[in-house]
Amino acid sequence: MDLIIRKLEERHLPMVDAFSCTETPEMLEKIASLAGEIMQLSHDDILMHLRFFDWALAVLRLHARPGMGSFATDGQLGFYDPAAVLKCYRANPALITRSYLHMLLHCIFSHHFRYDRLEGRYWDLAADIAVENVILELDMAGASLEQDGRLAQKLEELKKSAGNVTAERLYRYFDESPLSEAEEKELQELFSRDDHFLWKKAERPEMTQEQWEKISRRVKTDLKAFARRKSGTESLEKNLEEVTRERYDYAEILRRFAVAGEELKVSQEEFDTIYYTYGLSCYGNLPLIEPLEYRESRKVKEFVIAIDTSASCQGEAVKTFLRKTYSILKSSESFFHKINVHIIQCDHQVQSDTKLTCEDDLVRFLRNGKLVGFGATDFRPVFEYVDELLKQREFENLKGLIYFTDGYGIYPERMPGYQVIFAFLEEDESRAPVPPWSMKVVLDSCSWPYPEQIRHADLPERYA
């Protein structure tokens, strides 16, 4: 192997062009064979030390791609450039195992499935940092590099700023606190191990996101068995928890607030075409019966959006939540044309109440509305205020209230006469649980372009 690499270097051939040479096909065949053996050794090394990745390793098949110059995966195949593999192996054999494990974790965490819905630059970086953090904590001897000390130092800085180092949390942090060009370049040089160009493909491979999530759940289960006494799996567990959360349709949850009502629309279900056509055949233009000009539907007409405007829950996060809800509100399939929605802003007291009766009202609020408050958090004033609105007959049949908050406040003890959803931007184990009579949903910060998606929901019995 050293002889082959030395000959390539003596001829000053870039590694990406090595396979374009047709003079020595035997050399090219030898390179491919040796690279395949090296990749198999890395596969076996990972399998031996990290047994809980066995199923994922079996699914992600390796495939040589001469001239690529790096490693890459499309979620179904793990591609490698044989010439680049030999060059990396000569420099440091751990580079191969590290890159292989890096690709594998991208697939286990389903990073490649979100690429087309996010800002690619920051998602690339967030995904790379997340998997490198997991690899460092796993502390696999055959995958350690000299620069791991610098990586660990930079990760500590990121943890202080962003919190848990998951791709989702980092992406939101980079989006809210943009990096300078120098900072971005430094992080890329430290954490990048593979190329993500295959993530941009319009055509998805045979392996679907549901299949990879099934594999992730298998890894999560096996991790408890194989790594029961093993430390250093905390970040892996957090990332697996992130990717294996159940997804729910936000619009479907809002439809729990639906009530029966009539709308002006022809009811084809109740229209008898026999009498209609018989009348036309007998009397020319006089049908015996015409379709009803209205029909009964179950849609959302009245509900309350409460916004926690305390100091820790403000700015772009609140605007994003409102945009998510607006995108569903404008759907004629979910809501009546005329609505009665109150947007209540509250910190430790109710600061404002904006009434919306149609889509235009909500558009104006999004454009011109201002957030007020930013004090301590107390949820009780909102419920007391809504009770007063009910006494004043402001609502005909209020079905529900959505409270967007960080969760750090005083919950009411009494269950109201309508359904309640507490919506959070992220999961936080340190905050108090929501009351048992309410629903908790965690919005998916990496699905803003797809606002109907939420990441997680806890439903009490009354919502089932």
C-alpha positions in Angstrom: 0.0 0.0 0.0 2.8 2.4 0.9 4.4 1.7 -2.5 1.2 2.5 -4.4 0.7 5.8 -2.5 4.4 6.7 -3.0 4.2 6.1 -6.7 1.1 8.3 -7.0 2.8 11.1 -5.1 6.0 10.8 -7.2 3.9 11.3 -10.3 2.2 14.4 -8.7 -1.2 13.0 -9.3 -4.0 14.5 -7.2 -5.8 11.8 -5.4 -9.1 12.7 -7.0 -7.6 12.1 -10.4 -5.8 8.9 -9.7 -8.5 6.8 -11.2 -8.5 8.7 -14.5 -5.1 7.2 -15.3 -5.5 4.3 -17.7 -1.8 3.5 -17.9 -1.7 1.2 -14.9 -5.0 -0.6 -14.4 -3.4 -3.1 -12.1 -2.5 -0.2 -9.8 -6.0 1.1 -9.8 -7.4 -2.3 -9.1 -5.0 -2.7 -6.2 -6.0 0.7 -4.8 -9.6 -0.3 -4.9 -9.0 -3.6 -3.3 -6.9 -2.2 -0.4 -9.4 0.7 0.2 -12.2 -1.9 0.4 -10.2 -3.9 3.0 -9.5 -0.8 5.0 -13.2 0.3 5.1 -14.1 -3.3 6.2 -11.6 -3.1 9.0 -13.1 0.2 10.1 -16.6 -1.4 9.9 -15.4 -4.3 12.1 -13.7 -2.0 14.6 -16.9 0.0 15.1 -19.0 -3.1 15.4 -16.7 -4.6 18.0 -16.6 -1.5 20.2 -20.1 -0.1 19.6 -22.3 -3.2 19.3 -25.5 -1.1 19.5 -24.7 0.2 15.9 -24.9 -3.3 14.4 -28.2 -2.9 12.6 -27.3 0.5 11.3 -23.9 -0.8 10.0 -25.7 -3.6 8.2 -28.1 -1.2 6.5 -25.6 1.5 5.4 -23.8 -0.4 2.6 -20.3 0.8 1.5 -19.7 1.7 -2.1 -16.5 2.9 -3.8 -16.8 6.1 -5.8 -13.5 6.9 -7.5 -12.7 10.6 -8.0 -15.0 11.9 -5.3 -12.1 12.9 -3.1 -13.9 12.4 0.2 -16.6 10.5 2.1 -20.4 11.0 1.6 -23.7 9.3 2.2 -27.2 9.6 0.7 -28.8 7.7 3.6 -28.6 4.4 1.8 -25.0 4.0 0.7 -21.8 5.2 2.3 -19.6 6.4 -0.5 -15.8 6.6 -0.3 -13.0 7.5 -2.7 -10.5 4.6 -2.7 -7.5 6.9 -3.4 -8.6 9.3 -0.6 -9.0 6.3 1.8 -5.4 5.2 1.2 -4.1 8.7 1.6 -6.0 9.2 4.9 -5.0 5.8 6.1 -1.3 6.6 5.6 -1.7 9.9 7.5 -3.7 8.4 10.4 -5.7 5.2 10.2 -8.2 6.6 12.8 -9.3 9.1 10.2 -11.1 6.3 8.3 -12.9 5.0 11.3 -13.8 8.5 12.4 -15.2 9.5 9.0 -17.1 6.2 8.7 -18.7 6.7 12.2 -19.4 10.3 11.3 -21.4 9.3 8.2 -23.2 6.5 10.1 -24.4 8.9 12.8 -25.7 11.4 10.3 -28.0 8.6 9.0 -29.0 7.4 12.5 -30.0 10.9 13.4 -31.8 11.4 10.0 -29.8 14.6 9.3 -30.0 14.2 5.6 -33.8 14.1 5.5 -34.1 17.8 6.7 -31.6 19.3 4.3 -34.1 20.6 1.7 -36.3 22.4 4.3 -33.5 24.3 6.2 -30.8 26.8 5.5 -28.1 24.4 4.3 -25.1 26.2 5.5 -26.0 26.2 9.1 -27.6 22.7 9.0 -24.4 21.3 7.6 -22.4 22.8 10.4 -24.9 21.9 13.2 -25.2 18.3 12.0 -21.4 17.9 11.8 -20.8 19.4 15.3 -23.6 17.2 16.8 -22.1 13.9 15.5 -18.6 14.8 16.4 -19.7 15.6 19.9 -21.2 12.2 20.2 -18.1 10.5 18.8 -15.9 12.4 21.4 -18.1 11.2 24.3 -18.1 7.6 23.0 -14.3 7.8 23.3 -13.6 5.0 20.9 -9.9 4.5 20.8 -9.7 3.6 17.1 -11.4 6.9 16.2 -9.5 9.4 18.2 -7.6 12.3 16.6 -4.9 14.7 17.7 -7.2 17.7 17.3 -9.8 16.2 19.7 -8.6 18.5 22.5 -9.4 21.6 20.4 -12.8 20.0 19.5 -13.6 19.4 23.1 -12.7 23.0 24.1 -14.9 24.4 21.3 -17.7 22.1 22.2 -17.6 23.4 25.8 -18.0 26.9 24.5 -20.9 25.9 22.4 -22.6 24.1 25.2 -22.4 27.2 27.4 -24.1 29.3 24.6 -26.5 26.8 23.0 -27.2 24.2 25.6 -27.5 20.6 24.5 -25.4 19.9 21.5 -28.0 18.4 19.2 -28.2 19.4 15.5 -31.7 21.0 16.1 -30.5 23.0 19.1 -27.4 24.2 17.3 -29.2 25.1 14.1 -31.6 27.3 16.1 -28.7 28.9 17.9 -26.8 29.7 14.7 -30.0 31.0 13.1 -30.6 33.4 16.0 -26.9 34.3 16.6 -25.3 34.3 13.1 -21.6 33.3 13.0 -19.0 35.5 11.5 -17.2 34.2 8.4 -14.1 33.5 10.4 -16.0 31.6 13.1 -17.9 29.5 10.6 -14.7 28.6 8.7 -13.0 27.6 12.0 -15.9 25.3 13.0 -16.0 23.7 9.5 -12.3 22.9 9.6 -12.6 21.4 13.1 -15.8 19.3 12.7 -16.3 18.5 9.0 -15.5 14.9 8.0 -17.7 14.2 5.0 -19.4 15.9 2.1 -23.1 16.6 2.2 -23.7 17.2 -1.5 -25.8 14.0 -1.8 -28.2 15.4 0.8 -29.4 17.9 -1.8 -30.7 15.3 -4.2 -34.3 15.7 -5.2 -34.8 12.0 -5.5 -34.9 10.2 -2.2 -33.1 6.8 -1.9 -35.0 3.6 -1.1 -34.3 4.1 2.6 -37.1 6.4 3.9 -37.0 8.6 7.0 -39.5 6.2 8.7 -37.0 3.3 8.1 -34.1 5.2 9.6 -36.2 6.2 12.6 -37.0 2.6 13.1 -33.3 1.8 13.1 -32.7 4.7 15.5 -35.3 3.3 17.9 -33.5 -0.1 17.7 -30.2 1.6 18.5 -31.8 3.4 21.4 -33.1 0.0 22.7 -29.8 -1.8 22.2 -27.9 1.1 23.8 -29.6 0.4 27.1 -28.5 -3.3 26.9 -25.0 -3.0 25.6 -24.0 0.3 27.3 -25.7 -0.1 30.7 -22.4 0.4 32.6 -20.7 2.5 29.9 -20.4 6.3 30.4 -20.2 8.8 27.6 -23.5 8.0 25.9 -25.4 11.0 27.2 -25.2 13.0 24.0 -26.0 9.9 21.9 -29.1 9.3 24.0 -30.2 13.0 23.6 -29.8 12.9 19.8 -31.7 9.6 19.6 -34.4 11.1 21.8 -34.7 14.0 19.4 -35.0 11.9 16.3 -37.3 9.2 17.7 -39.9 11.6 19.0 -43.4 11.1 17.6 -44.5 13.7 15.1 -48.1 15.0 15.1 -50.1 17.2 12.8 -50.4 20.6 14.4 -53.6 21.3 12.4 -55.1 18.0 13.5 -54.5 19.0 17.2 -56.1 22.4 16.6 -59.1 20.6 15.1 -59.8 19.3 18.6 -61.2 22.7 19.1 -63.7 22.2 16.3 -67.4 22.8 16.6 -70.3 22.0 14.3 -71.6 24.8 12.2 -73.1 25.7 8.8 -71.2 27.2 5.9 -72.3 28.4 2.5 -71.2 25.6 0.3 -73.1 23.2 -1.9 -73.7 19.9 -0.1 -73.1 17.2 -2.7 -73.6 14.5 -0.2 -77.3 15.4 0.4 -78.0 16.1 -3.3 -80.2 13.6 -5.1 -79.3 13.7 -8.8 -82.2 11.5 -9.8 -84.9 14.0 -8.9 -82.8 16.8 -10.3 -82.4 15.2 -13.8 -86.0 13.9 -13.8 -87.3 17.4 -13.4 -85.1 18.6 -16.2 -86.2 15.9 -18.5 -89.9 16.5 -17.8 -90.1 20.3 -17.6 -87.0 21.5 -19.5 -85.2 23.9 -17.1 -87.2 23.2 -14.0 -85.5 20.6 -11.7 -87.7 19.0 -9.0 -85.1 19.5 -6.3 -81.9 21.5 -6.1 -78.8 20.9 -4.0 -78.6 22.6 -0.6 -76.6 25.8 -0.6 -75.1 25.1 2.8 -73.7 22.2 4.7 -72.8 21.3 8.2 -69.1 21.1 9.0 -66.9 20.6 12.0 -64.3 23.4 12.0 -62.5 25.7 14.4 -64.3 28.9 15.0 -63.3 30.1 18.5 -60.2 29.8 20.5 -57.6 31.7 22.4 -53.9 32.1 21.8 -52.0 33.2 24.9 -48.4 34.4 24.5 -46.0 34.4 27.4 -44.1 37.7 27.0 -41.8 37.2 29.9 -38.2 38.1 29.6 -37.1 34.6 28.6 -39.8 34.1 25.9 -39.8 36.9 23.4 -38.6 38.1 20.0 -38.4 35.9 16.9 -39.5 32.7 18.7 -43.0 34.3 19.4 -43.3 35.6 15.9 -42.4 32.3 14.5 -45.0 30.6 16.6 -47.6 33.0 15.4 -46.6 32.5 11.8 -46.9 28.7 12.3 -50.4 29.1 13.7 -51.4 31.7 10.9 -50.4 29.3 8.2 -52.9 26.8 9.6 -55.5 29.5 10.3 -55.6 30.5 6.7 -56.5 27.0 5.6 -60.2 27.0 4.7 -60.3 23.2 5.3 -59.7 23.7 9.0 -61.4 27.0 10.0 -64.6 28.8 9.3 -64.4 32.0 7.2 -65.6 34.0 10.2 -63.6 33.3 13.4 -63.4 34.7 16.9 -59.8 34.4 18.0 -58.2 36.3 20.9 -54.5 36.8 21.1 -53.7 37.6 24.7 -50.2 38.7 25.8 -49.3 38.1 29.4 -46.3 37.9 31.7 -47.3 38.2 35.4 -50.5 40.0 34.3 -52.5 40.4 31.1 -50.9 43.1 29.0 -53.1 43.1 25.9 -55.9 41.3 24.1 -56.3 41.5 20.3 -59.5 40.1 18.8 -59.3 38.6 15.3 -62.4 37.9 13.2 -60.9 37.0 9.9 -57.6 36.3 8.2 -56.9 40.0 7.4 -57.0 40.8 11.1 -54.3 38.2 11.8 -52.2 39.5 8.9 -52.4 43.1 10.3 -51.4 41.8 13.7 -48.4 40.0 12.4 -47.3 43.1 10.5 -48.0 45.8 13.1 -48.5 44.0 16.4 -46.0 44.6 19.2 -45.1 42.4 22.1 -45.5 43.9 25.5 -44.6 42.8 29.0 -41.3 41.0 29.6 -41.7 40.6 33.3 -42.1 37.5 35.4 -44.3 34.6 34.4 -47.7 33.7 35.9 -50.2 31.6 33.8 -53.1 32.1 36.1 -54.1 35.7 35.0 -54.9 34.5 31.4 -57.3 31.8 32.6 -59.0 34.3 35.0 -59.3 36.8 32.1 -60.8 34.2 29.8 -63.3 33.2 32.5 -64.4 36.9 32.6 -64.8 36.9 28.8 -67.0 33.8 29.0 -69.2 35.5 31.6 -69.5 38.5 29.3 -70.6 36.0 26.5 -67.7 36.9 24.3 -67.6 33.3 23.1 -70.5 31.2 22.0 -68.7 27.8 22.4 -65.0 28.2 23.3 -63.3 24.9 22.8 -59.6 25.6 23.6 -56.7 27.7 24.5 -53.1 27.5 23.2 -50.4 28.9 25.5 -47.0 29.5 24.0 -44.4 29.7 26.8 -41.0 28.6 28.0 -42.9 26.8 30.8 -41.3 28.6 33.8 -44.3 30.0 35.6 -47.2 29.3 37.9 -49.8 27.0 36.5 -53.5 27.2 37.6 -54.7 24.4 39.9 -58.3 24.3 38.6 -59.2 22.7 35.3 -61.0 25.1 33.0 -64.1 24.2 31.0 -62.1 24.1 27.7 -59.1 22.2 26.4 -55.7 23.7 27.0 -52.4 23.2 25.0 -49.1 24.4 26.4 -46.7 24.8 23.5 -43.0 24.9 24.0 -40.2 25.6 21.6 -38.0 22.9 23.0 -37.9 20.1 25.5 -36.5 21.0 28.9 -36.2 18.5 31.6 -35.7 21.1 34.3 -39.1 22.8 34.0 -42.1 21.7 36.0 -44.6 19.3 34.3 -47.8 20.8 32.9 -51.0 20.1 34.7 -52.5 16.7 34.1 -55.6 18.1 32.5 -53.6 19.9 29.8 -51.7 18.9 26.7 -48.0 19.6 26.1 -46.6 20.0 22.6 -43.0 20.7 21.7 -42.7 22.6 18.4 -40.0 21.5 16.0 -37.7 24.4 15.5 -36.2 22.7 12.4 -39.6 22.4 10.6 -40.5 26.1 10.4 -41.0 25.9 6.6 -43.4 23.0 7.3 -45.5 24.7 10.1 -48.0 21.9 10.3 -45.4 19.6 12.0 -44.8 19.5 15.7 -42.2 17.2 17.3 -43.8 15.8 20.3 -47.1 15.8 22.2 -48.2 14.5 25.5 -52.0 13.9 25.5 -54.0 13.4 28.7 -57.0 11.1 28.6 -59.5 13.9 27.9 -57.8 14.6 24.6 -57.6 11.0 23.4 
